[in-house]
Amino acid sequence: APDTDKKVAVIGGGPAGLTCAYFLRRLGHAVTIFDMMPELGGMVRYGIPEYRLPKEVLKWETDGILNLGIEHRPNVKLGEDFDLATLEAEGFDAVFLGVGAWKDYSLRVEGEDMPGCYTGIDFLTRFASDQQSDEPQHNIPIGNKCIVIGGGNTAIDCVRTLVRLGAEEVTILYRRTRKEMPANDVEIVAAEHEGVKFHFLAAPTRIEGDENGITHIEFLKMELGEPDASGRRRPVPIEGS
């Protein structure tokens, strides 16, 4: 569309920000994407492993969006490198906030802050950032025997990435059964084919270790009770197990 002489700042270069920028530019507005990471894509780039979404395919998509005439400012973070006042001073007429959900929640169990324990998004982001660096550090020590706690797509992405990193034994620990796993079934099947082990009806209570790192995970055995708000049967701890 013809230029409208309106300027819009899009904060966050993930799927939401990219989509917003694409349609705003088609409507004739001038758009600038501000993003804290060096490359566009957000969690699609830094959280989805290469085997599921090749970076070459993603770059083709993001380049196609920028080529409409969209400016990209990488490595800048809202509240540190710029704020709403500086955007206003620069003459932006509107701001779209699409900063994403980069923080994992914790298990709230003893020992989860030990070296060798990672949250899922942190682990995947560190691995993706290292892969895409001009000088990869390969500095994610994983050991030989790895356990991933959870049953969603992030957990599956983690175990399948660990297999590709050369871990000898990779296990998913999940408090319900396979039937209740929220991950896509095709991903669960693929993980099984790749040799991932599954330990169901187990909820971690403590992570133990010594000066060399993690040595044990203590867990309670669970049994399934009545359905909860998610519609899945609620895991109930078996006392003393």
KOLTOR-272577 format. One record per atom (N, C-alpha, C): y, z, x; residue in one letter. Coordinates in steps of 0.2 Angstrom, whole numbers, plus 5000, padded with zeros to 4 digits. Layout:
YZXA/...
***
This chain:
499450005004A/500050005000A/500650005004A/501249985002P/501849985006P/502050055008P/502350065014D/502550125016D/503050165011D/502850235011T/503250275006T/503850315009T/503850315016D/504250355020D/504150425019D/503550445017K/503350515017K/502850525022K/502950585025K/502450605031K/502050665029K/501450665030V/500950715028V/500550745035V/500550805036A/500150835041A/499450855038A/498950835041V/498250855039V/498050895045V/497850965043I/497651015048I/496951015048I/496550995053G/495850995053G/495550925052G/495150905057G/494950835058G/494150825056G/493950875051G/493250865049G/493250825043G/492650825039P/492550775034P/493150785028P/493350845027A/493950855022A/494550815024A/494750835030G/495350815033G/495350735034G/494850715037L/494750635038L/494750605031L/494450625026T/494450595019T/495150595016T/495450655017C/496150655014C/496650615018C/496550605025A/497050565029A/496950495027A/496250475026Y/496050405024Y/496450385018Y/496350425012F/496650405006F/497450405006F/497650455009L/498450465009L/498750405013L/498350375018R/498650325022R/498550255018R/498050255014R/497950195010R/498550195004R/498750255002L/499350254997L/499950245001L/500050235007G/500650215010G/500950265014G/500750325014H/501050385018H/500850385025H/501350405029A/501250415036A/500850485037A/500250475041V/499850535042V/499650555049V/499750615050T/499550645057T/498950695056T/498450685060I/497850735060I/497950785066I/498050845064F/498050905070F/497350935070F/497050935076D/496350965076D/496251005082D/495851065082M/495851105088M/495351085093M/494851035091M/494351005095M/494550945099M/494250925104P/494450855108P/494350795104P/493750795100E/493550735096E/493550755088E/493650705084L/493650705077L/492950715074L/492950745068G/492250755065G/492150825063G/492450875066G/492350945064G/491650965064G/491350995059M/490651025060M/490150965060M/490350905057V/489950845057V/489750825064V/490250835069R/490150815076R/489950875080R/490150935079Y/489950995083Y/489451035080Y/489251025074G/488751065071G/488051025069G/488150965068I/487550915066I/487250885073I/486650905074P/486350875081P/486350795081P/486350775087E/486350705088E/485750665085E/485150695085Y/484550665082Y/484650655074Y/485150695071R/485250685064R/485850635063R/486350635067L/486950595066L/487150575073L/486950515075P/487150495082P/487950495083P/488150515088K/488950525089K/489250455089K/488850405091E/489150335091E/489250305084E/488850325080V/488950305073V/489550345070V/489650405072L/490150445069L/490850425072L/490850405078K/491450375081K/491650315078K/491150265076W/491350205073W/491650225066W/491450275063E/491750295056E/492450325057E/492550365062T/493250405063T/493750345066T/493450305071D/493950255073D/494150205067D/493750195063G/493950155057G/494450185053G/494450255052I/494950285049I/495650285053I/495650305059L/496250305063L/496550235063L/496150185063N/496450115064N/496850095058N/496850135053L/497250115047L/498050135049L/498050165055G/498750185057G/498850255056G/498350295058I/498450375057I/498450405064I/498950445065E/499050475072E/498550535072E/498250545078H/497750605080H/498050645085H/498150715084R/498350755089R/497750805091R/497350795096P/496850845097P/497050905101P/496550955101N/496651015106N/497251055104N/497451055097V/497951095095V/497751145089V/497951205089K/497651255084K/498251285080K/498151285074L/498651315069L/498751385071L/499451405071G/499551475073G/499651495080G/499351445084E/499451455092E/499851395095E/499751335093D/500051285096D/500651255092D/500551265085F/501051245080F/500951285074F/501451285070D/501451325063D/501751285058D/501751315052L/502051275046L/502851265047L/503151315051A/503851305052A/504051245057A/503551235062T/503651175067T/503551115063T/503051115059L/502851055055L/503451035050L/503751085047E/504351075043E/504951045047E/505051075053A/505551045057A/505450975060A/504850955060E/504650895062E/504750835057E/504850865051G/504950815045G/504450805041G/503850845041F/503350825037F/503450855029F/503250805025D/503450825018D/502850865014D/502250865017A/501750895014A/501250915019A/500850965018V/500250985023V/499650995019V/499150965022F/498450975019F/498051025024F/497751075022L/497351125026L/496651115025L/496351085030G/495551075030G/495251105036G/495351175037V/495151205043V/494451215044V/494051215039G/493351215039G/493051295039G/492451295040A/492051365040A/491651365046A/492051385052W/491651385058W/491351455060W/491451505056K/491251575058K/490551585055K/490051605059D/489451635056D/489551705053D/489151725049Y/489051795047Y/488551825051Y/488551895052S/488151925056S/487551955052S/486951975055L/486452005052L/486552075050L/486952105054R/487152175054R/486452215055R/486152195061V/485552235064V/485752255071V/485452305073E/485552335080E/485252285085E/485652275090G/485452225096G/485652155095G/485952135089E/486152065088E/486652035093E/487052085096D/487552065101D/487352065108D/486652065109M/486352065116M/486451995119M/486451985126P/486451925129P/485751885127P/485851825125G/485251785123G/485251785115G/485651815112C/485651815104C/486251765103C/486151715099Y/486751675096Y/486751665089Y/487351655086T/487351645079T/487251565079T/487051545073G/486851475072G/487351425074G/487951425071I/488451385072I/488751385079I/488751445082D/489051455088D/488551415093D/487851425092F/487351395096F/487451315096F/487451285090L/487451215089L/488151185092L/488651225091T/489351195093T/489351195101T/489151255104R/489051255111R/488651195114R/488151185111F/487651135113F/487951065112F/488251055107A/488650985105A/489250975110A/489651035111S/490151025116S/489951005123S/489451045125D/489151025132D/488950955132D/488550935127Q/488250865127Q/488850815128Q/489450825125Q/489950775124Q/490450785130Q/490350835134S/490850845140S/490650795145S/491250775149D/491150735154D/490750765160D/490750825160E/490350865165E/489950915162E/489350895159P/488950945155P/488751005160P/488751065157Q/488651125161Q/487851145160Q/487651125154H/486951145153H/486851225153H/487351265151N/487351335152N/487151375146N/486651345142I/486451385136I/485751415138I/485651475141P/485051495143P/484651515137P/484051485136I/483651495130I/482951525131I/482751525137G/482051555139G/481551505136G/480951535136N/480351495134N/480151505127N/480251565124K/480051585117K/480651595113K/480751555108C/481351565104C/481251575097C/481551625094I/481551635086I/482151625083I/482151585078V/482751575074V/482651615067V/483151655065I/483151695059I/483551655053I/483151635048G/483451605042G/483051545040G/483251515034G/482851465031G/483251405029G/483851405031G/484351345028G/484351295033G/484751245032N/484851185036N/485051195043N/485551255044T/485751265050T/485151295055T/484751335051A/484151365055A/483651305057A/483551255053I/483151195055I/483451155060I/484151145060D/484451115065D/484351155072D/484451215072C/484351255078C/483651245081C/483151255077V/482451255079V/482251185082V/482551135079R/482351065081R/482751045087R/483351075088T/483751075094T/483351105100T/483151165099L/482751205104L/482151165106L/481751135102V/481251095104V/481451035109V/482051005107R/482250955111R/482550985118R/482751045118L/482951075124L/482351105129L/481751095126G/481151105130G/480851175129G/481051215124A/480751275123A/480051275122A/479651315125E/478951305124E/478651325117E/478951385114E/478751405108E/479351425103E/479351395098V/479951405093V/479751425086V/479951475084T/479751505077T/480351515073T/480251505066I/480751525061I/480451585058I/480951635058L/480751705054L/481151705048L/480851705042Y/481251695036Y/480951755031Y/481451785027R/481251845023R/480851825016R/480951755014R/480551735009R/479951695011R/479751645006T/479151605008T/479451535009T/479051485011R/479251415012R/479551395005R/479251404999K/479451384993K/480251394992K/480451454994E/481151474993E/481651454998E/481451415004M/481851395009M/482351345006M/483051365007P/483551315005P/483651255009P/483351245015A/483351185019A/483051125015A/483351065017N/483051005014N/482251005016N/481850985011D/481150985013D/480950935018D/481350875018V/481150825024V/481250855030V/481750905031E/481950935038E/481350985039E/481151025034I/480651075035I/479951035038I/479850985035V/479250945036V/479250915044V/479850895045A/479950865052A/479950915057A/480150975056A/480051035060A/479351055061A/478951055056E/478251065056E/477951015061E/478050955060H/477750895064H/477950905071H/478550935073E/478750945080E/478451015083E/478051045079G/477751105082G/478051175081G/478551175077V/478951235075V/478451285071V/478451345073K/478051395069K/478451425064K/478151445058F/478551485053F/478151555052F/478651605051H/478351675050H/478751695044H/478451695038F/478751705032F/478651785030F/479151805025L/479151865022L/479251925028L/479751905032A/479951955037A/480651955038A/480952015038A/481652025038A/481752075044A/482152045049P/482252085055P/482652145054P/482552195058T/482852265057T/483152285064T/482952255069R/483152275076R/482952225081R/483452215086I/483252165092I/483252215098I/482752215102E/482652255107E/482652215114E/482852245119G/482852215126G/482952255132G/482952225138D/483052265144D/483552235148D/483552245154E/484152215159E/484052145159E/483452115158N/483252045159N/483452005152N/483552045147G/483652005141G/483252035135G/483151995130I/482752015124I/482052015125I/481752065122T/480952075123T/480652075116T/480952105111H/480552105105H/481052105099H/480752085093I/481152085087I/480752125082I/481052185080E/480652225075E/480852205068E/480352195063F/480552175057F/480152215052F/480352205046L/479952235040L/479652175036L/479052195034K/478652145030K/478952145023K/479052095020M/479352085013M/478852065008M/478952075002E/478552044996E/479152024991E/478951974987L/479451944982L/479451984976L/480051994974G/480152034967G/480351984962G/480752004957E/481051964952E/481651924955E/481751864951P/482251814954P/482951854954P/483351834959D/484051864960D/484551804957D/485151814959A/485751774956A/485651704958A/485251694964S/485151624966S/484551584963S/484251624959G/483651594955G/483051604959G/483051624965R/482451634969R/482251704969R/481551714970R/481351784970R/481551824975R/481751884974R/482151924978R/481651954983R/481751954990P/481351994994P/481452064994P/480852104994V/480852174993V/480452204999V/480752245003P/480452275009P/479852315007P/479352305011I/478752355011I/478852415015I/478952465012E/479052525016E/478552545021E/478752565027G/478352585033G/477952525036G/478152465034S/477752405037S/478052385044S/
***
